[in-house]
Amino acid sequence: MAAITVDGLSKSYDTTPVLSNLTFEVDVGTVFGLLGKNGAGKTTTINVLTGIVPPDTGSAAILGLDPSDDPEGVRERIGVLPEKESPPSFLTPREYFSFVGGVRELDTEYVATRVDEWAERLDFAEKLDTLCKDLSRGQQQKVMLTQAFLHDPELVFIDEPLANLDPVIQERVKELIREFQSRGTTIVLSTHHVEVAQELCTHVGILVDGAFAVECDPRELSDETLRDVFLRAVEDHSTPLYPEP
Ligand SMILES: Nc1ncnc2c1ncn2[C@@H]1O[C@H](COP(=O)(O)OP(=O)(O)OP(=O)(O)O)[C@@H](O)[C@H]1O
């Protein structure tokens, strides 16, 4: 069963095309990796699928809902960790989670229990009552990851899940992603960490010129790594900065 169906999606900013007839499906319970060079359109894809940005043409179904027609309905059902997002500087993590719990109409005790569990797993319990402006970038990332999963959504979009996290916490986040996947949660992650995508993803799409140049199951690669596949797909032949005279 498909958690996400994307059909002929196109999006331009002014006259510059970013997505061109992008078509794909993500099955329920998949960890789907969205790969591509800087500016390839990964964040734009997530923004269209989460109802933040309207597409020019094409359609998408997210858990059966159209993000253009019912963006609130989509956002209720999914979790999102957007790129470059921080928790509000003027709230503590605990206050922020209570705010998110309120917006998502979650039971107060349920939120308190989930927050304690995530703070324990990601090692930020001692920072729950510190203003977010005084948290490190990694601690802010832990808070943002927690809010994305707080309501135990069926589908979660994460832009760079491991950004700013130390190697110990990176391993714990990978464990958490695997745990959620084994319970049937669908996870879409956009990342430049090709090795992490190879480790975690059950499917990847490599965006080139607005559509997937390659779609594959990285676990099935035998002769080459996902990095090799990526480099071949984007064919990045750089010229020397200082050519031989
Ligand atoms: N609001 C906007 N207005 C105009 N151009 C935009 C806007 N948002 C993104 N773009 C452009 O669209 C292209 C795709 O951007 P996007 O952020 O989707 O790429 P990305 O694959 O996520 O890149 P990165 O890996 O660098 O984060 C870029 O050229 C970017 O400059």
The ligand as an SDF file (V2000), in Angstrom:
LIG
                    3D

 31 33  0  0  0  0  0  0  0  0999 V2000
   11.2070   30.3050   -2.3720 N   0  0  0  0  0  0  0  0  0  0  0  0
   12.0710   30.1920   -3.3820 C   0  0  0  0  0  0  0  0  0  0  0  0
   12.1480   31.1570   -4.3370 N   0  0  0  0  0  0  0  0  0  0  0  0
   13.0010   31.0420   -5.3840 C   0  0  0  0  0  0  0  0  0  0  0  0
   13.8220   29.9930   -5.5590 N   0  0  0  0  0  0  0  0  0  0  0  0
   13.8000   29.0050   -4.6420 C   0  0  0  0  0  0  0  0  0  0  0  0
   12.9210   29.0600   -3.5090 C   0  0  0  0  0  0  0  0  0  0  0  0
   13.1080   27.9330   -2.7710 N   0  0  0  0  0  0  0  0  0  0  0  0
   14.0700   27.2230   -3.4090 C   0  0  0  0  0  0  0  0  0  0  0  0
   14.4640   27.8640   -4.5320 N   0  0  0  0  0  0  0  0  0  0  0  0
   15.4630   27.3800   -5.5010 C   0  0  0  0  0  0  0  0  0  0  0  0
   15.0410   26.0930   -5.9280 O   0  0  0  0  0  0  0  0  0  0  0  0
   16.1620   25.2270   -6.0870 C   0  0  0  0  0  0  0  0  0  0  0  0
   15.9310   23.9620   -5.2590 C   0  0  0  0  0  0  0  0  0  0  0  0
   16.0370   24.3080   -3.8750 O   0  0  0  0  0  0  0  0  0  0  0  0
   15.8400   23.2190   -2.7330 P   0  0  0  0  0  0  0  0  0  0  0  0
   15.9820   23.9350   -1.4450 O   0  0  0  0  0  0  0  0  0  0  0  0
   14.5870   22.4700   -2.9930 O   0  0  0  0  0  0  0  0  0  0  0  0
   17.0800   22.2580   -3.0240 O   0  0  0  0  0  0  0  0  0  0  0  0
   17.7220   21.1170   -2.1020 P   0  0  0  0  0  0  0  0  0  0  0  0
   17.8870   19.9180   -2.9750 O   0  0  0  0  0  0  0  0  0  0  0  0
   16.9600   20.9420   -0.8550 O   0  0  0  0  0  0  0  0  0  0  0  0
   19.1520   21.7660   -1.8230 O   0  0  0  0  0  0  0  0  0  0  0  0
   20.2080   21.5960   -0.5960 P   0  0  0  0  0  0  0  0  0  0  0  0
   20.7450   20.1960   -0.6970 O   0  0  0  0  0  0  0  0  0  0  0  0
   21.2580   22.6070   -0.9330 O   0  0  0  0  0  0  0  0  0  0  0  0
   19.4910   21.8690    0.6890 O   0  0  0  0  0  0  0  0  0  0  0  0
   17.3880   26.0320   -5.7060 C   0  0  0  0  0  0  0  0  0  0  0  0
   18.0000   26.5110   -6.8740 O   0  0  0  0  0  0  0  0  0  0  0  0
   16.8300   27.1800   -4.8680 C   0  0  0  0  0  0  0  0  0  0  0  0
   17.6090   28.3380   -5.0010 O   0  0  0  0  0  0  0  0  0  0  0  0
  1  2  1  0
  2  3  1  0
  2  7  2  0
  3  4  2  0
  4  5  1  0
  5  6  2  0
  6  7  1  0
  6 10  1  0
  7  8  1  0
  8  9  2  0
  9 10  1  0
 10 11  1  0
 11 12  1  0
 11 30  1  0
 12 13  1  0
 13 14  1  0
 13 28  1  0
 14 15  1  0
 15 16  1  0
 16 17  2  0
 16 18  1  0
 16 19  1  0
 19 20  1  0
 20 21  2  0
 20 22  1  0
 20 23  1  0
 23 24  1  0
 24 25  2  0
 24 26  1  0
 24 27  1  0
 28 29  1  0
 28 30  1  0
 30 31  1  0
M  END
$$$$
